[in-house]
């Protein structure tokens, strides 16, 4: 559902093997937990648990220029995003606070939420 952070790293990326967690509370529905970890230079893992349970990979096809990064979701995450009609906007990795920030729109519910993923250290 939330191909999280997949875009969330607009120009800079978190260090390898750091884990970031956050949650989204949807009124009257429940709690969705989101976990993000960068596994390799161009591969990250997203784990969703709660309302939706899914593990997926995000592939970064970025070149070294100053354009925004291009991401490709694996089929599991693409399916979740399509099924729940979700979109992500304004992804950003905050180097100073070591957090990942983005806006998630769940169009089928008419819901827009700002999400912050914190480093679990």
Buried (B, 14 or more C-beta within 10 A) or exposed (E): BBBBBBBBBBEEBBEEEBBBBBBBEBEEEEEBBBBBBBEEEBBBBBBBBBBBEBEBBBBBEBEEEEEEBEBEBBEBBEBBBEEBEBEBEEBBBEEEEBBBBBBBBBEEBEBEBEBEBEBEE
